[in-house]
Amino acid sequence: MDFSELTAAERKVWEAFSTGALVDLRELEAGQREVRGAVVAALALGARPDRELGAIPALNVAGARVTGQLQLGFASVEHPLMLQDCDFDQAPDLYWARLDFLRFVGCRMPGLRASHVQVARHLQLSSSVFTGEVRMSGAKIAGGLLLDQVELHGPDKALVAERLEVGGDLVMQGAKVTGGLRFFKSTIGGNLSLDDLTVAGEGGLALGADSVTVAGAVFCRRARITGELSLRHARTGGAVTLSASELSNPGGVAMRADRADLEGGLWLGVPSQGGSFRAQGQIRLVSAHVGRGLTLAGATLENPGGYALLASAAVIDGGLDAMGLHTTGGVNLSDSTISGLIRLDGAHLSHPGGEALKATRLTANSALHCAGGFRADGLVWLSGSTIGGVLTFHDAILSAPGQTALRTRRLRVPELVLRWREAPQGLVDLRFAQVEVLRDDPVTWPAEIRLDGMTYESVEPILDAPRRLRLLERDHDGYRPQPYEQLAAVCRRLGNDDDARTVLLARQRKRMAGRAFAVRLWGLLQEVTVGYGYRPMRAAIWLVLALSIGSFEFSRHPPTPVGAVKASSFEPIAYTADVLLPLIDLGQEKSFEPQEVNRWLTYTLVAVGWILVTTVAAGVARSVRRD
């Protein structure tokens, strides 16, 4: 290039290159600030004005208007390129270029073509405005990629940086984006900083980071993202933090992190950090691995008619803190494994007619707290789960009118607390649950319950049998023997044998209530005489009564001696006992014949004796067998 053809602005840039001094053109008139892209490229590619000894050449320009295209495609540039507050007529072309250091700060350009660019140090685009697509697919940056405070406006995709490799941090703090961001399969050696980011993806994919690998943490605090945030198969060494952010994709997926490996944990709600997390659309963590815990404290998730949080088959190495969580839509933790404490205290999960909390086959190594004002509008479903600590519903509210409010079929838990703030609205299904300690409150017993197959070692508070039986009478399935036998076993274990017999007697009454008439009649006899074997003193009372009546009557009208027997050998009590008890032979009945007036009394005593013996035998056998 002929040096004599340079404009005054270009001459300043040319002369300052050898020392890297700043050329500030911002105070010049607009027409005097033009620098051709070809001039910039010529300096970058080898044109050399005189150098001062020891100086480091660099292009350092502020306020220029770069006309024509800055074409550095496939070029190798050894010196730093630093442009500030510059305007570009055309999108610079850095395709497959090799650069030492590139900084475009506060610049305005209609896009950037930088796919497969290689930068030996930093690439900085801070505070710049791009009105067209920025392409950085396959780029390799040894240092950091600085996009803080940039504005990206693309018709569809604002930034395409798939397979990007950044040795340091990737920073987009305060960036404003219209269109989508694409970081698929990218690798970031430091942190990914997205604090205060605003993305308007218009309902599509707003930020795609599938299969991205971040050695450090992901900071996305106070962000506003419209469209889907996707982190499928992503791997992060540090925490992923979205505290005080808002994700909006109504009717779709707000955040997708299926099969992601987030080693430092996932923070979706920490009100103390300046506001609560909010998502319109589903949060998906299907088969994800979250290290050091998942935090949803104070968050608001909205996905009406579906699951607001879908975290089935997830593995959380740590706790789940969802205190104060509010959802419109259900929470699904089915088949997940959570090693730490699960806290839903004060949470409000709303999915009327559906599953407010589905945690079937959940493995929780610690406790599950649905207490402290926890509220579920819809089914709480914990069937098949194993919980290592206490499962508590203390001061909770369950509401599913006309449906099932709680289902814990085959749940295994050492301690179950069912002390609700008020009686649940809806059926409580505890069938086949295995509990060591059951704590409840008669004041808030549900109107309908299912207890068949449920086992427990002890129960608190300790109530007398009649009060405990009131709960069993509310069983939705009607009479089932196992709940009665279970309660009787606990009473015996606590040393309350009388209560155990009362429970078993109530069980037998329920059992007989649905039988045929003849069986019910036989049962009535057992009930009246011996209380089905659980009230043996009744037989003694009947026996004493019959013995007294017979002895009194036979003493007034002694029977007639048979053969050579002397009348003086008659004993009214012994004779009555001999007649009354069929298995005892005292010789009196054979020796005396009752008079006509007492013949029917004798027959009656014989019948009473046989009835007492058979009912006592049946009742005692039943009692021994059940015990």
Disulfide bonds with the S-S distance in Angstrom:
none
